[in-house]
Amino acid sequence: MKKRILDYMKKIELLLGNPPEDVDWDEEIKKHLVQIEFFMHERLVHLIVTMVFAILTVLSILYAINNATIGMLMLIVAFMVLLIPYIMHYYLLENGVQHMYKQYDEMISKKENS
């Protein structure tokens, strides 16, 4: 997913930076909105998963304060190993979608000026 969102944003940046003369902005805007919807859905799913892992991590830490065992510490480490990449991926999705909103605004502006 990371490669897909970065590749797509780069493609749109190239389109906006050097648009062909015959570009159909209405069609490009429609396609862009569809991609935004896909990434927004992905962002929501990853927010839910990230929050579940964060809650499980905190609950595990709170439980381990009173009942520290090797198994519980291994569980906390496992949650942290999963939580950090989830946070990084969610960060990418959130910022990517926000950037795509700006691209959308720029596409509307180019459409109006052509």
Buried (B, 14 or more C-beta within 10 A) or exposed (E): EEEEBEEBBEEBEEBBEEBEEEBEBEEBBEEBEEBBEBBEEBBEEBBEBBEEBBEBBEEBBEBBEEEEEEEBEEBBEEBEEBBEEBBEBBEBBBEBBEBBEEBBEBBEEBBEEE
